[in-house]
Amino acid sequence: MTGASRGFTVATFRDHHLDAALALWAATEHLGPTPPDEVAALRAHDPGLVLVAEDDRQVLGVVLGSFDGRRGWISRLAVTDAARRRGVARALVAEVERRLAARGCRQVNLLTFDDNEGGRALWESLGYRGIDRVVLYSRALDGSGDATDGPDTRGPGC
């Protein structure tokens, strides 16, 4: 599996990863808390695209991948502070891209906040490019009228 030469493995997310992943997302700037039911729904829809990087059963990083039949999506990529600069994020992205390509995906999209300099630098170093002409629209379907998600009120968390 990707990353094994660096002392960690990337694998499909399992039930025992949930608590550590939720804590990591909650502690990660620009992400914040993630509802467990959303993770469960995505795992049911795209079970092989929700991934975790671990070392001796300790979660180092996590990423959510999804595929709508046309395009792939990457969201909620997070790596522990202690595991940064070890290639964990790159390994997670490489594996989710490999799995998406195996399903016939030809393009992968993601969202990040404009002030997330570290995230933007990572994505650009991996060959992703921002598209300025895209406008994000969002609508809450729970009747709240609030189309924001997470701790940042500028728009949906990524």
C-alpha positions as CSV (number, residue, x, y, z in Angstrom):
1,M,0.0,0.0,0.0
2,T,1.1,3.6,-0.6
3,G,3.3,5.0,2.0
4,A,4.6,1.7,3.4
5,S,8.2,2.7,2.7
6,R,7.7,5.7,4.9
7,G,6.4,3.7,7.9
8,F,2.7,4.1,7.4
9,T,0.0,2.4,5.3
10,V,-3.0,3.7,3.4
11,A,-6.1,1.6,3.6
12,T,-9.8,1.6,3.3
13,F,-11.5,3.3,6.3
14,R,-13.0,0.8,8.8
15,D,-15.3,1.3,11.8
16,H,-12.5,1.3,14.3
17,H,-11.0,4.4,12.6
18,L,-14.1,6.6,13.1
19,D,-13.4,8.2,16.5
20,A,-9.8,9.1,15.6
21,A,-11.0,10.5,12.2
22,L,-13.7,12.6,13.8
23,A,-11.3,14.0,16.4
24,L,-8.7,14.8,13.6
25,W,-11.3,16.6,11.5
26,A,-12.6,18.6,14.5
27,A,-9.0,19.7,15.3
28,T,-8.1,20.6,11.7
29,E,-8.2,24.2,10.7
30,H,-10.7,24.9,7.9
31,L,-12.6,21.6,8.6
32,G,-14.2,21.4,12.0
33,P,-16.6,18.8,13.2
34,T,-17.9,16.1,10.8
35,P,-21.2,14.4,11.5
36,P,-20.7,10.6,11.9
37,D,-23.8,9.9,9.8
38,E,-22.3,11.8,6.9
39,V,-19.2,9.6,7.0
40,A,-21.4,6.5,7.3
41,A,-23.5,7.5,4.3
42,L,-20.4,8.2,2.1
43,R,-18.8,4.9,3.2
44,A,-22.0,3.1,2.1
45,H,-22.1,4.9,-1.3
46,D,-18.3,4.8,-2.0
47,P,-16.8,2.2,0.4
48,G,-13.4,2.0,-1.2
49,L,-12.9,5.7,-1.5
50,V,-12.9,6.7,2.1
51,L,-9.3,6.2,3.2
52,V,-7.0,6.3,6.2
53,A,-3.3,6.5,6.7
54,E,-2.1,4.7,9.8
55,D,1.0,3.6,11.6
56,D,0.7,0.9,14.2
57,R,-3.1,1.4,14.2
58,Q,-2.7,5.1,15.0
59,V,-4.6,7.3,12.5
60,L,-2.2,9.8,10.9
61,G,-4.5,11.1,8.2
62,V,-7.9,10.6,6.5
63,V,-9.5,11.6,3.2
64,L,-13.0,11.3,1.8
65,G,-13.3,10.4,-1.9
66,S,-16.5,10.1,-3.9
67,F,-17.6,9.4,-7.4
68,D,-20.8,10.5,-9.1
69,G,-20.3,8.5,-12.2
70,R,-18.7,11.4,-14.1
71,R,-16.4,13.2,-11.7
72,G,-14.5,12.3,-8.6
73,W,-14.4,14.5,-5.5
74,I,-11.9,14.7,-2.7
75,S,-12.9,16.3,0.6
76,R,-11.9,16.6,4.2
77,L,-8.2,15.7,3.8
78,A,-6.6,16.0,7.2
79,V,-3.2,14.9,8.6
80,T,-2.2,15.0,12.3
81,D,0.4,17.7,13.1
82,A,2.9,15.0,14.1
83,A,2.6,13.3,10.7
84,R,3.0,16.4,8.5
85,R,5.9,16.5,6.1
86,R,6.0,12.7,6.0
87,G,4.1,12.3,2.7
88,V,0.9,11.2,4.3
89,A,-1.4,13.7,2.5
90,R,0.3,12.9,-0.8
91,A,-0.1,9.2,-0.3
92,L,-3.8,9.5,0.6
93,V,-4.4,11.7,-2.5
94,A,-2.5,9.3,-4.7
95,E,-4.4,6.3,-3.5
96,V,-7.8,8.0,-3.8
97,E,-6.9,9.1,-7.3
98,R,-5.8,5.6,-8.2
99,R,-9.1,4.1,-7.0
100,L,-11.1,6.8,-8.8
101,A,-9.3,6.1,-12.0
102,A,-9.9,2.4,-11.6
103,R,-13.7,3.2,-11.5
104,G,-13.4,5.2,-14.8
105,C,-13.1,8.6,-13.3
106,R,-11.3,11.1,-15.6
107,Q,-11.4,14.3,-13.5
108,V,-11.1,14.9,-9.8
109,N,-12.5,18.1,-8.1
110,L,-12.1,19.5,-4.7
111,L,-12.9,22.7,-2.8
112,T,-10.7,24.6,-0.4
113,F,-10.9,28.0,1.2
114,D,-9.0,30.8,-0.5
115,D,-7.1,31.7,2.7
116,N,-6.0,28.0,3.2
117,E,-2.4,28.7,2.0
118,G,-1.0,25.4,3.1
119,G,-3.8,23.5,1.5
120,R,-3.6,25.4,-1.7
121,A,0.1,24.9,-1.9
122,L,-0.3,21.2,-1.4
123,W,-3.0,20.9,-4.1
124,E,-1.0,23.0,-6.6
125,S,2.1,20.9,-5.9
126,L,0.0,17.8,-6.8
127,G,-1.0,19.4,-10.2
128,Y,-4.4,20.7,-9.2
129,R,-5.4,24.1,-10.5
130,G,-7.9,26.7,-9.2
131,I,-10.7,27.7,-11.5
132,D,-11.6,31.3,-10.9
133,R,-14.6,31.3,-13.1
134,V,-16.5,28.8,-10.9
135,V,-19.1,30.2,-8.4
136,L,-20.1,28.0,-5.5
137,Y,-23.8,28.0,-4.8
138,S,-25.2,26.3,-1.7
139,R,-28.7,25.7,-0.3
140,A,-29.6,24.2,3.0
141,L,-32.1,21.4,2.6
142,D,-32.9,21.1,6.3
143,G,-35.2,24.1,6.4
144,S,-32.8,26.2,8.4
145,G,-32.2,28.7,5.6
146,D,-28.5,28.6,6.5
147,A,-26.3,27.2,3.7
148,T,-23.2,27.3,5.8
149,D,-21.5,24.3,7.3
150,G,-18.9,24.0,10.0
151,P,-17.1,26.6,12.0
152,D,-16.4,28.9,9.1
153,T,-19.3,31.1,8.1
154,R,-18.0,31.9,4.6
155,G,-19.4,28.7,3.1
156,P,-19.5,25.0,3.2
157,G,-16.6,23.2,4.9
158,C,-14.5,21.2,2.6
